[in-house]
Structures are given as structure tokens and as C-alpha cells.
């Protein structure tokens, strides 16, 4: 039996053997494609147990029965999934990738009088990435005298609770560390500890639940940018390739897929050309 020391006491976790690890990690991979490696077994055990403790369930086998029990189980799965998926994110995380978006949008601004620019924020978690993209585009758009410029950000995630936070857009002041002074005009102070996002930015972002494993089921919408950061690292190589190939269907001709350099190695695919831009991993559809 494993124990966890807290501030006031020591808590004992129920046994979690190799069978339990295979069962629960397999469920997560089968449903959403996320892989929990053996070395992170402790993370899996602790996260599941914390939810069991809230419900007063003493063994992993009893909780397994709950998860797999009809409508009740489906609702409980949504709650557990929120515990197991990573939502640690920040505004303007990995600035080189955002700089590449600025470069692309600016080039189009300089060469077009009218256009629609669409961005997909993949696995947006609690919304910081999606709002960062909208703030960047609004800032660039406001800096020129062109009226017929339109943009929108589609933001998706597998976690409904995370998306609820994103839609309400209330954040702790610590999140302001990612903001340049030029972007402070797009936030509103709620109280000394909380801020929110300006309505004109919120209006440009649409949130929706989406499972990347079901990418072939998503209606085809053509995007200028697919922004996929710190997501693919949780998938097996085979699933990564399936998702990357799936993204191609949603890119406009000349559209870009922007990944995090840690997401995948040297991916090659028909009609996709690697873009050379400092500190980024990105591909353009020919």
C-alpha cells in the first residue's frame, strides 16, 4: 500500500498493481489516445485515487465498475478525464510559435485589402492559448487602416470542464506574466487577484469539445493556421502520424501547421513542406 504525506496527516492509497495499471492506462488510450507510460504509473494511481476519495470508493476495482456503468459511468468518465489530462498552460507560451503566426498574418495584411483568417487552437485546455492567438491578431489588425479584415479562432479540447473555464475566461493575476504591455489593453481587472479577457477578444473565439482520435469525423473547415502545441507528446508514434495526416484536410493551400519542437521528430508527408523559422517546428501545405 502506497502512502502520501500531507500537511496534517499521512494518506494511504489502495493497492494498484500491474493489472490495474494496464487496465486504466488502456482505458485512457482507447478513449482519447493519451498514453501514460509505466514510469508515470504513480501519477495515474494518484489522480484516479483522488477522485475515488471524493466519492468514498475504497478500491480501484469498485471505481472501475462505476466508470463502466451506463450513463452514470459516462458522466463520471468526463470528471475523471479532467483530472488525467494536463491543463498547465499559460498565455503566449513558446513565443517563437506565436511570432511565426505574426509573420504569416502580417504578410497577408500587407498584400490583401480583404480576407478571412481562420486559426484552430488544438487542445486549448483552459483557453490561454486561444485567447493569446486572438489578442495577437486583433493587435495586428488594429494597427492598420483596413476595415475588411476578419479573423476567428476555433478552440477545441477533450475536457468539458476545461472548456467551461475557457469560456468564462477568469484567470489568476499570476497568468499576467505572459503578457507584453502592448496587450494589456485586452484584459479587464475583476478584482486585485482576478482578471478576464475583453469581450471583443472573446467574441472572436469559439470553443468546442473534440477528441483528436476522431479527427476524421470533424466537419472539414479550412484554416490558415493549425496551432498544435504540447499535445502530441502524449500519443504513441502511430497515433501522432494519424493525427498529423488528419490535420492536412483542414489546411488551406499555403496554410501552416505549427507544432512544438518537442512534439515529434522529423515528420515527412506528401504536400507538406517544412518551414525554416527560428525556434519553431512548422509545415506548410503546398
N, C-alpha and C positions, 0 to 999 in steps of 0.2 A: 504494500500500500504506500502510495506516494504522499508526501506532506508538503504544505505550503505555509510558510511563516508570514503572518500578517502583523499589523501594528499591535494588536491586542491579544492575538492567540495563534495557535497552530491549527490549520485545517487539514484534514486527511481526505485525499481523493480516493474514490473506489478504484479497484484494480482495472487496468487497461492493458490487456495482453496483445500478442501479435495478431490474434484473430480480430480483436476489436479494432486495432489499427487498420487492418486490411478492409474490414467491413465499412468503417466510417470514411476512410480516405477514398475508398472505391465509390461510395455514395456521392461524395463531393465531386469526384472526377466524372462520374457518369452523368450527373445532373447539369453541371456547369463547366466541366472541363478542367477545373483547377486541381493541380497536383500538389499534395502535401508530402514531401519526401520523408523518408524514415527518420532523418536527423531532426525533423520538426515534429516528431510524434508527440513530444511534451506540449507543444503549442496546441495541437489538435485536442489532446486529452483535456487540457485546462479550459479551453474555450467551450467545449461541449459540457464539461462538468459545471462550469459557472452557470450555464442555463439550467441544467438539471437541479442545481441547488436552489435556484429561484422557484422552481416548480415543486420542490420537495421530493424529487425522484432519486432513489438511492443507488441504482445500478445502471450501467450503460445498456444492458440488455432490455431493461424496462423502458428506457427512453427510446431505444430503437423501435420498440413496439408502438410507442406514441407517434413517432415520426412517420411510421408506415401505416397509420390508421386513418384512411379516408380523408375527408375534408379537414378534419381536425389536424391530421398529420401534415397536410399541405400548408396550412396556416402556420403551424409550428416550424416547418421547414424554412419558411420565409424569415422567421425570427432567428433561427439558428444560423442561417446563411449570412445574415447581417453580422453575426459575431465572428464568423470564419473568414469573411472577405476583408481585405485590407483597405481602410479608408484614410490612412495617414497621407494627407496631401497638403498642398499649400498653393497660394497664389503665385503665378509666374515661376513655377518650379521648372528647372532646366531652361534657363534663359536663351541659350543658343537655338533651341527649337522654336521659341517664340520669335526670335529675331529673324528666323527663316520665313515665318508667316508674314512678318512686317515687310520683308524684302519682296515677297510674292505679291502681296496686296498693293504695295506702293508702285510696283512695276505696272500693274493693271490700271491703277489710278492715273498714272502718267500717260497711258496710251488709250484710254477709253473715256467717253463722255457719259456713258450709261451702261450699267451692268449689275447683275445679281451675283453675290459672292456667298457661297454656302460652305460651312465648316461643320464637320462631325467630330465632337469630342467623345471618344470611345472610353467607356468605363470611367465616367466622370466623377464617381463617388459622391461626395457632398457638395459638388458644384464649383469648387475653386478654379479648376481648370477651364471649365466652360465660361465662367464669368471673366476670367483673365483674357481669354480669346476675344470675347465681345468688347471688353474695355479697350483692348489694343485696336480693334477695327474701328470702333467709334472714335477713338482719339485721332486716328489717321484720317478718317472721313471728315471730322470736324475741322481739320487743319487746311482744307482746300475749299475752293468755291465751286463745288459741283453738287447739284441737287439730285440728280437721277442715279444715285449710288445706293444700292440696297445690299444688306448683308443679314445673315442669320446663322445661329449656332444650334445645331441639333445635338443634344447631350443625352447619352444613354448609360445605363448601369444595370446590373443584375439585381441589385438590392433596392427594394421599395423603401425601406426606412431611410437609406442614404439619400434617395431622390427626394423624399419628403423634406429633409433638411435643406437640400439644394434649392428646392422651390421656394421655401420660406426665406432662405438666404440671410440668416442671422449668424454672425461669427464673432468669436472672441477677439479682443483687440490685439492679441499676440499674432494673429494672422496678418496684421498690417505690415509686418516685417518684409513681406514680399513686394510691397507697393513702392514704386518711384513717386516722387512728389507730383509729377505730371498727371498721375492717375488718381490722386486723392479726391478730385472733384467728382468722381464717380461712386463715392461711398457716402453713406449718411450715418452719423453718430446716433445711436439709440439711447445709450447711457454711457457712463465712464468706462464700462467693460465690454460693451457690445456695439457692433456696427452692422449695417446692412448695405445692400447694393442699390444704387439709384434705379428708379423704375424704368428709365429709358434703356438701361442695360438689360434689366430683367425681361423687358418686352422683346428683346432680340434673341432670347434663349428659350428653346422648347425642350422639356425633359421627357424621357420615356424609358420604361423597363425593357431591357433587351439582353438576351443570352447570346454571347458570341458563338457558342456551339451551334446555334440555329441561324447563322448568318445567311444561309441560302433561302431562308423563309422571309427575310426582311424585304419589303417592297423596294424596288430599285429607285433610289433618289441619287442624282448625280451631284457630287461635291467637288469643290475646288481644292479643299484640304480635308484629309482624314488625319486627325491628331490622336495618335495611339501611344501613350506613354506609360511605362512601368506596369504593363498589363500582361504581355506575352510571357514574361519570366515565370508565370505561374502555370503555364501549359507545357505539355510534352512537345517534343520537336515535331511530331506528326500533326498535332493539333495546331501548332503555330503555323505550319505551312498551309494547312487547310484554311485558317483564318486569313492569312496574308493573301492567298489566292482569291478568297472571297471578297476581300476589300476592292480588288480591281474592278469588279462590276459596278461599284459605286463612285468611281472617279470619272470626272470629265476628262476629255482628251487634254493632256497637259496638266491635269490635276496632280497633287502631291500627296503621298503617304509619308507622314512624319512619325518616326518611331524614336524610342530612346536607344542610345548606343548599346545599352546593356540587354536590350530585348532579344536580339537574335544576331547571329554571326553574319557571314557573307551570303545573304539570300540572293538568288538569281531567278528571274522569271521572265517569260516572254512579254514583250512590250513594256517592260519596266526598266527604266534607266536610273542608275544610282546618281544622286546629286552630290556634288562636292561643295560642302558648306561647313565651315569650321565648327567642330564640336557637335555635329548632328549626324543622324542616320536617316536618310530620306531618299525616296524614289519618286520618279515622275512617270506617269503613263504616257506612252508615245502617242 
